[in-house]
Amino acid sequence: MKKLLKFKTLYIGLFIVAGTLLESCSSDETYDFPGDSKSRVYIAANGGVNVTTYQVLQTPVGAVGNVKLKIPIHCTQRMNSDAKITVALDNSLIDAFNTKNGTSYVQVAAGSVTIENSTVTIPADSLISKDSVTVSVPKEALPNLTESGGYLIPVVIRSAEGANSAVSINMSLTYMAVTISTDKDNIWDTATSSDIIGSLVSSRTSWSATLNLNGGTQYSMSGSADKMFDGIDSYSSRWYCYASKNPTITIDLGKEYNITGLYISPTSPARNSIFSLSKDGQTWSEQGKVTSSVNNIIFYSAVTARYIKWDLGTYYWSIYEFNIYAK
């Protein structure tokens, strides 16, 4: 009898709880986060860190880099009507960031950072803004970024107006960190095929090359220098040599070209090579040293020259093809 009474009591209790829950769920107002009636607008962290890093490379002919961030604004609950969200820069946060992270970032000079769509709209019944805020440093301002410690651009949500919106307490901020590096020669070490300007020279019948062993001994050789210019980019038509010292190859292009880069196949002979250019074969202008094995060696600035001096960084080489990019 007691067991039956307990069962009835438990059954009635569960019924009351279920009824309460159903009454609660039938309410017109529901929240994604219990206890917060506001739809909090926020900036989604970038990879969980909320810092986007950019690199600007200062070169002898200008700056290379792309400092641009598109920021959509999110919200925690669907808006019951349109909401206007305004974003701004807040350089007062830089010192605190440096102290916390052990960095030495400085502020980008006034007027060098632009904000497009600083105010965006989150439409009714949406969880994300219709447009994105775009923060950038224009190309023309990049040469002014020369501080070795780099720059920090703090971007914050300044206000949220309309609907049931409010600014997030802990996710209303993101940072753009800009690191600065300097390349003092004319060889673009990080260039890709998309950075090539000009075209490969189609006819190289008038080109020639001479070898200087720089006092070393030639141990073995097959093929000849003219194999570099025959248009056969394969092992079957190569110039191979093995010497006791790193040699120098001087290439005569027969006439002057406006040279934007070099092409070498295979890539291995290019590594650690130094390239110099000349109009007369007497006065040379060193363009720089290649630090990796690459086919395309791209110049930041085009150079008018007839002669190319190639100081190989190896005593052994096998070359299929040598060409230039010119415009």
Residue frames relative to the residue before (quaternion, step in Angstrom):
aa qw qx qy qz dx dy dz
M 1.0000 0.0000 0.0000 0.0000 0.00 0.00 0.00
K 0.6550 0.5069 -0.3097 0.4670 3.56 1.00 -0.85
K 0.6356 0.5302 -0.3293 0.4543 3.56 1.06 -0.83
L 0.6446 0.5226 -0.3167 0.4594 3.58 0.99 -0.81
L 0.6416 0.5272 -0.3118 0.4618 3.57 1.02 -0.81
K 0.6476 0.5144 -0.3165 0.4647 3.57 1.01 -0.84
F 0.6423 0.5332 -0.3185 0.4492 3.55 0.98 -0.87
K 0.6548 0.5108 -0.3094 0.4633 3.58 0.96 -0.90
T 0.6463 0.5276 -0.3154 0.4521 3.57 1.00 -0.86
L 0.6558 0.5091 -0.3036 0.4675 3.62 0.98 -0.91
Y 0.6435 0.5361 -0.3119 0.4487 3.55 1.00 -0.89
I 0.6644 0.4957 -0.3007 0.4717 3.59 0.94 -0.91
G 0.6427 0.5366 -0.3245 0.4401 3.60 1.02 -0.84
L 0.6613 0.5018 -0.3014 0.4690 3.58 0.93 -0.88
F 0.6295 0.5447 -0.3284 0.4464 3.55 1.04 -0.78
I 0.6518 0.5135 -0.3069 0.4660 3.57 1.01 -0.85
V 0.6501 0.5139 -0.3162 0.4619 3.62 0.98 -0.90
A 0.6520 0.5191 -0.3137 0.4551 3.57 0.94 -0.93
G 0.6540 0.5196 -0.3136 0.4517 3.55 0.99 -0.85
T 0.6366 0.5323 -0.3177 0.4587 3.54 1.05 -0.80
L 0.6567 0.5120 -0.3060 0.4615 3.58 0.96 -0.90
L 0.6557 0.5093 -0.3192 0.4570 3.57 0.95 -0.86
E 0.6352 0.5253 -0.3244 0.4640 3.57 1.03 -0.77
S 0.6483 0.5191 -0.3105 0.4624 3.56 1.04 -0.85
C 0.6853 0.4963 -0.2878 0.4485 3.60 0.91 -0.93
S 0.6547 0.5292 -0.3197 0.4349 3.58 1.16 -0.50
S 0.4456 0.7032 -0.4487 0.3251 3.57 1.30 -0.07
D 0.5488 -0.6307 0.4398 0.3281 3.58 -1.07 0.67
E 0.7567 0.3516 -0.1841 0.5195 3.62 1.06 -0.68
T 0.0225 0.7896 -0.6109 0.0537 3.56 -0.74 1.14
Y 0.2308 -0.7849 0.5666 0.0988 3.58 -1.15 0.64
D 0.4720 -0.6473 0.5195 0.2973 3.55 -1.11 0.78
F 0.7697 0.2073 -0.1025 0.5950 3.55 1.10 -0.74
P 0.4219 -0.7326 0.4673 0.2589 3.63 -0.42 1.17
G 0.8028 0.2978 -0.2248 0.4650 3.54 -0.97 0.86
D 0.7176 0.3637 -0.2471 0.5401 3.64 1.25 -0.14
S 0.2263 -0.8044 0.5394 0.1037 3.56 -0.46 1.21
K 0.6224 0.5596 -0.3287 0.4375 3.60 1.28 -0.19
S 0.3578 -0.6595 0.6064 0.2633 3.52 -1.30 0.46
R 0.2395 -0.8138 0.5176 0.1117 3.56 -0.26 1.29
V 0.2507 -0.7645 0.5759 0.1452 3.58 -0.77 1.04
Y 0.0272 0.8280 -0.5529 0.0895 3.56 -0.87 0.94
I 0.4003 -0.6560 0.5810 0.2680 3.54 -1.41 0.27
A 0.3951 -0.7279 0.5060 0.2409 3.59 -0.63 1.09
A 0.4916 -0.6725 0.4720 0.2887 3.58 -0.86 0.99
N 0.4149 -0.7028 0.5283 0.2343 3.56 -1.04 0.84
G 0.8321 -0.1053 0.0318 0.5436 3.57 -0.23 1.24
G 0.6583 -0.5306 0.3061 0.4375 3.56 1.17 0.48
V 0.6547 0.5113 -0.3058 0.4651 3.58 1.27 -0.11
N 0.2395 -0.8105 0.4924 0.2080 3.56 1.17 -0.71
V 0.6190 0.4501 -0.3702 0.5265 3.56 1.19 0.65
T 0.1273 -0.7760 0.6150 0.0582 3.58 -0.74 1.07
T 0.1989 -0.8199 0.5322 0.0704 3.57 -0.63 1.15
Y 0.0991 -0.7793 0.6184 0.0208 3.55 -1.02 0.91
Q 0.2220 -0.7599 0.5915 0.1527 3.56 -1.22 0.45
V 0.1128 -0.7561 0.6420 0.0585 3.53 -1.01 0.91
L 0.1814 -0.7887 0.5839 0.0641 3.54 -0.80 1.08
Q 0.2197 -0.7684 0.5910 0.1095 3.55 -0.70 1.12
T 0.0691 -0.8145 0.5757 -0.0196 3.58 -0.69 1.14
P 0.6889 -0.4790 0.3262 0.4353 3.61 -1.22 0.18
V 0.7701 0.3415 -0.1876 0.5051 3.60 1.13 -0.47
G 0.7983 -0.2006 0.1217 0.5547 3.60 1.19 0.26
A 0.5619 -0.6017 0.4562 0.3378 3.54 -1.32 -0.19
V 0.1818 -0.7640 0.6124 0.0904 3.54 -1.15 0.75
G 0.4533 0.6705 -0.4998 0.3084 3.57 -0.84 0.95
N 0.1817 -0.7627 0.6099 0.1155 3.55 -1.30 0.30
V 0.0058 -0.8073 0.5870 -0.0602 3.56 -0.15 1.33
K 0.3522 0.7202 -0.5106 0.3108 3.55 -0.07 1.31
L 0.0019 -0.8045 0.5921 -0.0466 3.57 -0.85 1.02
K 0.1963 -0.7506 0.6215 0.1086 3.54 -0.93 1.00
I 0.0964 -0.8203 0.5637 -0.0084 3.55 -0.74 1.11
P 0.1577 -0.7532 0.6306 0.1011 3.60 -0.52 1.12
I 0.3180 -0.7366 0.5636 0.1965 3.58 -1.11 0.66
H 0.2003 -0.7909 0.5732 0.0761 3.55 -0.82 1.07
C 0.1459 -0.7704 0.6071 0.1289 3.56 -1.30 0.19
T 0.5665 -0.6580 0.4003 0.2931 3.55 -1.15 0.68
Q 0.7817 0.1433 -0.0800 0.6016 3.60 1.17 -0.56
R 0.5825 -0.5788 0.4260 0.3797 3.57 -1.10 0.56
M 0.4630 -0.6929 0.4841 0.2667 3.54 -0.90 0.96
N 0.3906 -0.7182 0.5218 0.2436 3.57 -1.06 0.72
S 0.7554 0.0052 -0.0740 0.6510 3.57 1.41 0.04
D 0.7138 -0.4386 0.3053 0.4528 3.60 -1.26 0.15
A 0.1023 -0.7808 0.6142 0.0515 3.56 -1.11 0.80
K 0.2849 -0.7493 0.5794 0.1469 3.57 -1.05 0.86
I 0.0861 -0.8022 0.5908 0.0008 3.55 -0.76 1.13
T 0.1442 -0.8045 0.5743 0.0465 3.59 -0.79 1.04
V 0.1565 -0.7837 0.6000 0.0376 3.54 -0.96 1.04
A 0.0069 -0.8009 0.5978 -0.0324 3.58 -1.08 0.75
L 0.5149 -0.5906 0.5081 0.3576 3.55 -1.36 0.09
D 0.0573 -0.7859 0.6147 0.0349 3.56 -1.16 0.62
N 0.1529 -0.8412 0.5161 0.0506 3.56 0.15 1.34
S 0.5200 0.6420 -0.4199 0.3756 3.60 1.22 -0.21
L 0.6298 0.5604 -0.3251 0.4286 3.60 1.25 -0.30
I 0.4843 0.7068 -0.4222 0.2960 3.60 1.24 -0.28
D 0.6609 0.5225 -0.3210 0.4327 3.61 0.83 -0.93
A 0.6625 0.5021 -0.3084 0.4624 3.58 0.92 -0.88
F 0.6296 0.5293 -0.3320 0.4618 3.58 1.02 -0.78
N 0.6595 0.5124 -0.3072 0.4562 3.59 0.93 -0.92
T 0.6530 0.5209 -0.3121 0.4526 3.58 0.94 -0.89
K 0.6919 0.4880 -0.2746 0.4558 3.56 0.92 -0.91
N 0.8078 0.3194 -0.1279 0.4786 3.58 0.92 -0.90
G 0.4633 -0.7089 0.4334 0.3082 3.59 1.25 0.02
T 0.4736 0.6605 -0.4416 0.3801 3.57 1.12 0.67
S 0.2993 -0.7507 0.5589 0.1856 3.56 -1.30 0.12
Y 0.1598 0.8149 -0.5362 0.1511 3.56 0.99 0.85
V 0.1849 -0.7550 0.6172 0.1222 3.54 -1.23 0.59
Q 0.6265 -0.5507 0.4142 0.3644 3.51 -1.35 0.22
V 0.4507 -0.6386 0.5461 0.3015 3.57 -1.08 0.72
A 0.5841 -0.6178 0.3964 0.3463 3.58 -0.92 0.91
A 0.6117 -0.5745 0.4084 0.3591 3.54 -1.09 0.78
G 0.7950 0.2854 -0.2323 0.4821 3.55 -0.95 0.91
S 0.6311 0.5565 -0.3335 0.4252 3.61 1.25 -0.16
V 0.6919 0.3764 -0.2750 0.5514 3.58 1.29 -0.03
T 0.1397 -0.7974 0.5834 0.0653 3.56 -0.84 0.96
I 0.1584 -0.7608 0.6221 0.0956 3.56 -1.18 0.67
E 0.1368 -0.7714 0.6193 0.0526 3.54 -0.74 1.13
N 0.8232 0.0987 -0.1255 0.5449 3.58 -0.96 0.91
S 0.0630 0.8343 -0.5441 0.0624 3.57 0.76 0.97
T 0.7365 0.2476 -0.1875 0.6009 3.57 1.26 -0.38
V 0.0326 -0.8061 0.5903 -0.0259 3.56 -0.72 1.12
T 0.3919 -0.7195 0.5313 0.2155 3.54 -1.29 0.38
I 0.1744 -0.7047 0.6744 0.1347 3.51 -1.13 0.82
P 0.3337 -0.7836 0.4845 0.1995 3.61 -0.37 1.19
A 0.6571 -0.4906 0.3951 0.4141 3.52 -1.25 0.36
D 0.8381 0.1534 -0.1607 0.4982 3.53 -1.14 0.84
S 0.5906 0.5497 -0.3758 0.4559 3.60 1.16 0.59
L 0.3390 -0.7379 0.5518 0.1901 3.55 -1.30 0.44
I 0.7642 0.2609 -0.1608 0.5675 3.60 1.25 0.08
S 0.5863 -0.6074 0.4085 0.3469 3.55 -1.13 0.65
K 0.5806 -0.5977 0.4380 0.3372 3.52 -1.18 0.67
D 0.7766 0.1543 -0.0699 0.6067 3.59 1.05 -0.83
S 0.4093 -0.6845 0.5385 0.2720 3.55 -1.32 0.16
V 0.4453 -0.6145 0.5730 0.3095 3.52 -1.28 0.51
T 0.1280 -0.7906 0.5949 0.0678 3.61 -0.93 0.88
V 0.0719 -0.7852 0.6150 -0.0037 3.56 -0.69 1.16
S 0.1269 0.8157 -0.5494 0.1288 3.61 -0.74 0.99
V 0.3104 -0.6605 0.6361 0.2506 3.49 -1.43 0.23
P 0.4029 -0.7409 0.4736 0.2537 3.65 -0.44 1.12
K 0.6591 -0.5338 0.3658 0.3833 3.57 -1.17 0.65
E 0.6769 0.5170 -0.3017 0.4284 3.57 0.94 -0.88
A 0.6747 0.4841 -0.2972 0.4713 3.59 1.22 -0.39
L 0.4949 0.6968 -0.4184 0.3074 3.62 1.19 -0.35
P 0.6376 0.5346 -0.3640 0.4186 3.69 0.89 -0.70
N 0.6301 0.5472 -0.3347 0.4377 3.60 1.19 -0.41
L 0.6046 0.5531 -0.3556 0.4496 3.60 1.26 -0.24
T 0.1704 0.8316 -0.5003 0.1706 3.57 0.08 1.28
E 0.4703 0.6835 -0.4474 0.3340 3.63 1.22 -0.07
S 0.4534 -0.7234 0.4541 0.2549 3.58 -0.68 1.12
G 0.6530 0.5310 -0.3112 0.4414 3.59 1.14 -0.58
G 0.4993 -0.6818 0.4030 0.3514 3.55 1.29 -0.23
Y 0.4089 -0.7080 0.5375 0.2066 3.53 -1.36 0.08
L 0.1731 -0.7703 0.6051 0.1023 3.55 -1.22 0.58
I 0.1122 -0.7818 0.6124 0.0333 3.54 -0.95 0.98
P 0.1290 -0.8028 0.5785 0.0647 3.64 -0.24 1.21
V 0.1059 -0.7878 0.6063 0.0209 3.56 -0.85 1.04
V 0.0248 -0.8249 0.5637 -0.0348 3.61 -0.68 1.09
I 0.4488 -0.6039 0.5681 0.3333 3.53 -1.32 0.37
R 0.2675 -0.8067 0.5122 0.1242 3.55 -0.50 1.20
S 0.8160 -0.0923 0.0922 0.5632 3.60 0.93 -0.80
A 0.1471 -0.7412 0.6466 0.1044 3.52 -1.35 0.42
E 0.0222 -0.8227 0.5661 -0.0466 3.55 -0.66 1.13
G 0.7810 0.3360 -0.2647 0.4551 3.53 -1.05 0.82
A 0.8045 0.2393 -0.2180 0.4980 3.52 -1.35 0.42
N 0.6599 -0.4610 0.3762 0.4587 3.58 -1.04 -0.75
S 0.3078 0.8063 -0.4525 0.2247 3.57 1.17 0.68
A 0.0659 0.7498 -0.6580 0.0234 3.51 -1.32 0.50
V 0.5415 -0.6297 0.4512 0.3266 3.58 -1.17 0.64
S 0.5270 -0.6334 0.4701 0.3164 3.57 -0.99 0.86
I 0.4984 -0.6732 0.4655 0.2860 3.56 -1.05 0.78
N 0.8414 0.1675 -0.0473 0.5116 3.61 0.92 -0.85
M 0.7365 0.3574 -0.2485 0.5177 3.64 1.20 0.18
S 0.4304 0.7083 -0.4501 0.3324 3.56 0.99 0.84
L 0.6899 0.4629 -0.2350 0.5044 3.58 1.30 0.19
T 0.0625 0.7593 -0.6476 0.0091 3.56 -1.17 0.69
Y 0.2873 -0.7686 0.5527 0.1456 3.58 -1.20 0.56
M 0.1838 -0.7140 0.6615 0.1376 3.52 -1.29 0.62
A 0.0972 -0.8028 0.5879 0.0206 3.59 -0.55 1.18
V 0.1268 -0.8066 0.5768 0.0248 3.57 -0.77 1.09
T 0.1422 -0.7880 0.5953 0.0665 3.58 -0.61 1.13
I 0.2634 -0.7788 0.5587 0.1096 3.54 -1.10 0.79
S 0.0297 0.7698 -0.6374 0.0169 3.55 -0.99 0.89
T 0.2898 -0.7703 0.5528 0.1308 3.55 -1.21 0.55
D 0.0930 -0.7569 0.6453 0.0443 3.55 -1.02 0.90
K 0.2353 -0.8384 0.4814 0.1001 3.55 -0.40 1.24
D 0.6834 0.4423 -0.3128 0.4894 3.61 1.21 -0.19
N 0.6264 -0.5833 0.3900 0.3396 3.57 -1.32 0.01
I 0.5786 0.5763 -0.3854 0.4296 3.60 1.25 0.12
W 0.3193 -0.7574 0.5506 0.1459 3.53 -0.74 1.18
D 0.2701 -0.8310 0.4666 0.1368 3.56 0.02 1.34
T 0.7671 0.3625 -0.1900 0.4940 3.61 1.00 -0.73
A 0.3492 0.7610 -0.4867 0.2492 3.59 1.22 0.27
T 0.2210 -0.7446 0.6142 0.1397 3.55 -1.23 0.59
S 0.7240 -0.4304 0.2977 0.4494 3.57 -1.27 0.11
S 0.6259 0.5503 -0.3402 0.4355 3.60 1.11 -0.58
D 0.6462 0.5243 -0.3173 0.4548 3.61 1.23 -0.32
I 0.4795 0.6845 -0.4342 0.3361 3.61 1.26 -0.11
I 0.1020 -0.7580 0.6427 0.0444 3.53 -1.00 0.93
G 0.7455 0.3401 -0.2655 0.5080 3.58 -0.88 0.89
S 0.3997 -0.7069 0.5395 0.2225 3.55 -1.36 -0.02
L 0.5727 -0.5605 0.4654 0.3759 3.54 -1.27 0.40
V 0.4893 -0.6559 0.4892 0.3017 3.58 -1.07 0.75
S 0.3757 -0.7695 0.4765 0.1992 3.57 -0.70 1.08
S 0.7854 0.2437 -0.1308 0.5537 3.59 0.95 -0.82
R 0.0135 0.8169 -0.5735 0.0597 3.57 -0.68 1.16
T 0.2602 0.8174 -0.4825 0.1772 3.58 1.22 0.48
S 0.7012 0.4561 -0.2707 0.4765 3.59 1.14 -0.56
W 0.5217 0.6518 -0.4116 0.3654 3.61 1.25 -0.05
S 0.0192 -0.7864 0.6174 0.0034 3.56 -1.19 0.61
A 0.1449 -0.7880 0.5930 0.0801 3.56 -1.24 0.36
T 0.1509 -0.7655 0.6197 0.0849 3.56 -1.16 0.72
L 0.3158 -0.7617 0.5470 0.1443 3.53 -1.17 0.74
N 0.0887 -0.7620 0.6401 0.0430 3.55 -1.00 0.91
L 0.2961 -0.7915 0.5140 0.1472 3.58 -0.54 1.18
N 0.3514 -0.7820 0.4587 0.2335 3.59 1.31 0.02
G 0.7444 -0.4156 0.2125 0.4775 3.56 0.98 0.93
G 0.5602 0.6150 -0.3828 0.4018 3.57 1.27 -0.01
T 0.4960 -0.6375 0.5076 0.3000 3.53 -1.36 -0.02
Q 0.3387 -0.7201 0.5692 0.2066 3.53 -1.01 0.87
Y 0.2458 -0.8000 0.5331 0.1241 3.60 -0.52 1.15
S 0.7913 -0.1296 0.1093 0.5875 3.57 0.94 -0.85
M 0.0047 0.7873 -0.6163 0.0181 3.56 -1.24 0.53
S 0.0223 0.7610 -0.6483 -0.0115 3.53 -1.19 0.64
G 0.7388 0.3103 -0.2789 0.5292 3.53 -1.08 0.68
S 0.3037 -0.7336 0.5738 0.2009 3.56 -1.27 -0.32
A 0.7096 -0.4881 0.3044 0.4069 3.55 -1.27 0.39
D 0.6403 0.5542 -0.3445 0.4052 3.61 1.00 -0.69
K 0.4976 0.6428 -0.4304 0.3923 3.61 1.27 -0.19
M 0.5892 0.5960 -0.3627 0.4075 3.59 1.18 -0.51
F 0.7685 0.3689 -0.1636 0.4966 3.57 1.18 -0.55
D 0.5172 0.6937 -0.3934 0.3107 3.63 1.22 0.17
G 0.5312 -0.6699 0.3897 0.3423 3.59 1.26 0.01
I 0.5960 0.5296 -0.3702 0.4767 3.60 1.27 0.12
D 0.1164 -0.8333 0.5402 0.0126 3.54 -0.15 1.32
S 0.5536 0.5880 -0.4112 0.4228 3.58 0.48 1.19
Y 0.7073 -0.4670 0.3477 0.4008 3.52 -1.37 0.30
S 0.6167 0.5907 -0.3413 0.3928 3.59 1.10 -0.68
S 0.7703 0.1907 -0.1257 0.5954 3.58 1.24 -0.37
R 0.2818 0.7749 -0.5040 0.2573 3.53 0.26 1.30
W 0.2986 -0.6815 0.6261 0.2334 3.50 -1.39 0.24
Y 0.0491 -0.8155 0.5752 -0.0420 3.51 -0.54 1.26
C 0.1064 0.7903 -0.5994 0.0700 3.58 -1.02 0.77
Y 0.1012 -0.7564 0.6450 0.0394 3.52 -1.22 0.70
A 0.0488 0.8138 -0.5708 0.0977 3.57 -0.57 1.20
S 0.5993 -0.5971 0.4084 0.3429 3.55 -1.32 0.24
K 0.7691 0.2155 -0.1324 0.5870 3.58 1.26 -0.36
N 0.5866 -0.5489 0.4431 0.3978 3.55 -1.27 0.34
P 0.2621 -0.8061 0.5131 0.1350 3.62 -0.59 1.11
T 0.3388 -0.6886 0.5905 0.2499 3.54 -1.38 -0.09
I 0.1532 -0.7603 0.6257 0.0843 3.55 -0.98 0.90
T 0.1245 -0.7762 0.6147 0.0638 3.58 -0.85 0.98
I 0.1505 -0.8109 0.5648 0.0302 3.54 -0.66 1.19
D 0.1816 -0.7617 0.6167 0.0804 3.54 -0.92 1.03
L 0.2629 -0.8031 0.5211 0.1199 3.58 -0.54 1.19
G 0.5421 -0.6596 0.3794 0.3565 3.58 1.27 0.02
K 0.7769 -0.0498 0.0390 0.6264 3.57 1.19 -0.54
E 0.6079 -0.5622 0.4075 0.3853 3.55 -1.26 0.19
Y 0.0874 -0.7591 0.6437 0.0436 3.52 -1.18 0.76
N 0.3982 -0.6445 0.5825 0.2945 3.55 -1.28 0.41
I 0.1177 -0.8699 0.4788 0.0116 3.55 0.19 1.38
T 0.1579 -0.8013 0.5737 0.0612 3.57 -0.81 1.05
G 0.8044 -0.1070 0.0706 0.5801 3.59 1.24 -0.23
L 0.3833 -0.7018 0.5566 0.2251 3.54 -1.37 0.08
Y 0.1885 -0.7465 0.6232 0.1369 3.54 -1.29 0.49
I 0.0055 0.7949 -0.6051 0.0455 3.59 -0.85 1.02
S 0.0301 0.7816 -0.6221 0.0346 3.56 -0.98 0.91
P 0.5064 -0.2809 -0.8075 0.1124 1.50 -1.66 1.89
T 0.7139 -0.5014 0.2964 0.3887 3.56 -1.28 0.07
S 0.5755 0.6706 -0.3734 0.2822 3.59 1.02 -0.74
P 0.6696 0.4999 -0.3506 0.4229 3.69 0.86 -0.67
A 0.5937 0.6034 -0.3681 0.3846 3.60 1.19 -0.41
R 0.6013 0.6116 -0.3667 0.3604 3.58 1.02 -0.74
N 0.8440 0.1104 -0.1504 0.5028 3.53 -0.98 1.06
S 0.4533 0.6737 -0.4612 0.3578 3.59 1.22 0.36
I 0.2362 -0.7293 0.6236 0.1531 3.54 -1.26 0.56
F 0.1421 -0.8039 0.5757 0.0464 3.57 -0.83 1.00
S 0.0327 -0.7708 0.6363 -0.0059 3.55 -1.03 0.94
L 0.2137 -0.7868 0.5711 0.0958 3.57 -1.10 0.75
S 0.0389 -0.7995 0.5991 -0.0182 3.55 -1.17 0.64
K 0.4205 -0.6810 0.5374 0.2657 3.53 -1.21 0.56
D 0.8081 0.2777 -0.1155 0.5065 3.59 1.03 -0.81
G 0.5113 -0.6533 0.4214 0.3662 3.61 1.21 -0.10
Q 0.6628 0.4822 -0.2976 0.4896 3.58 1.29 0.12
T 0.7679 0.2460 -0.1203 0.5790 3.56 0.89 -0.99
W 0.1162 -0.8405 0.5292 0.0020 3.54 -0.53 1.25
S 0.1874 -0.7484 0.6271 0.1078 3.52 -1.19 0.70
E 0.2990 -0.7727 0.5320 0.1748 3.58 -0.44 1.21
Q 0.2846 -0.7868 0.5307 0.1356 3.58 -0.80 1.06
G 0.6907 -0.4596 0.2762 0.4853 3.56 1.17 -0.49
K 0.4934 -0.6412 0.5130 0.2868 3.51 -1.40 0.00
V 0.3401 -0.7196 0.5723 0.1976 3.55 -1.02 0.90
T 0.2315 -0.8286 0.5011 0.0937 3.57 -0.63 1.10
S 0.7748 0.2589 -0.1592 0.5543 3.62 1.22 -0.16
S 0.5672 -0.5832 0.4568 0.3598 3.55 -1.31 0.23
V 0.1812 0.7919 -0.5528 0.1854 3.57 -0.30 1.28
N 0.4852 -0.6352 0.5137 0.3119 3.55 -1.25 0.49
N 0.7935 0.2831 -0.1156 0.5262 3.53 0.86 -1.07
I 0.0966 -0.7669 0.6342 0.0187 3.55 -0.79 1.11
I 0.1051 -0.8478 0.5198 -0.0025 3.54 -0.21 1.32
F 0.3139 -0.7341 0.5754 0.1772 3.56 -1.04 0.89
Y 0.5139 -0.6090 0.5048 0.3319 3.54 -1.16 0.65
S 0.7973 0.1156 -0.0193 0.5920 3.54 0.97 -0.95
A 0.5019 -0.6632 0.4680 0.2987 3.57 -0.91 0.92
V 0.1687 -0.7819 0.5966 0.0660 3.58 -1.12 0.76
T 0.3094 -0.7357 0.5727 0.1869 3.58 -0.89 0.93
A 0.2376 0.7740 -0.5453 0.2169 3.59 -0.58 1.14
R 0.3257 -0.7128 0.5847 0.2098 3.53 -1.37 0.37
Y 0.7778 0.3025 -0.1407 0.5327 3.56 1.07 -0.76
I 0.1288 -0.7633 0.6300 0.0628 3.54 -1.18 0.74
K 0.1413 -0.7689 0.6189 0.0760 3.57 -0.82 1.02
W 0.1123 -0.8082 0.5780 -0.0103 3.51 -0.66 1.25
D 0.1148 -0.7798 0.6146 0.0323 3.57 -0.39 1.28
L 0.2717 -0.7980 0.5185 0.1430 3.56 -0.27 1.28
G 0.3629 -0.7374 0.5327 0.2018 3.53 -1.04 0.79
T 0.7130 0.3726 -0.2432 0.5419 3.58 1.21 0.45
Y 0.4220 -0.6971 0.5174 0.2612 3.59 -1.17 0.51
Y 0.7138 0.3373 -0.2330 0.5678 3.56 1.33 0.02
W 0.1439 0.8027 -0.5728 0.0832 3.60 -0.81 0.86
S 0.1003 -0.7447 0.6571 0.0600 3.50 -1.32 0.53
I 0.0305 -0.8375 0.5424 -0.0583 3.56 -0.28 1.29
Y 0.2551 -0.7601 0.5809 0.1405 3.56 -0.89 0.98
E 0.8188 -0.0515 0.1057 0.5619 3.56 0.74 -1.14
F 0.0557 -0.7432 0.6653 0.0435 3.52 -1.27 0.66
N 0.1221 0.7795 -0.6049 0.1075 3.55 -0.89 0.97
I 0.3293 -0.7198 0.5687 0.2237 3.54 -1.32 0.08
Y 0.3336 -0.6533 0.6223 0.2733 3.52 -1.34 0.33
A 0.0232 0.8080 -0.5857 0.0590 3.57 -0.85 0.97
K 0.1558 -0.7768 0.6011 0.1049 3.53 -1.23 0.49
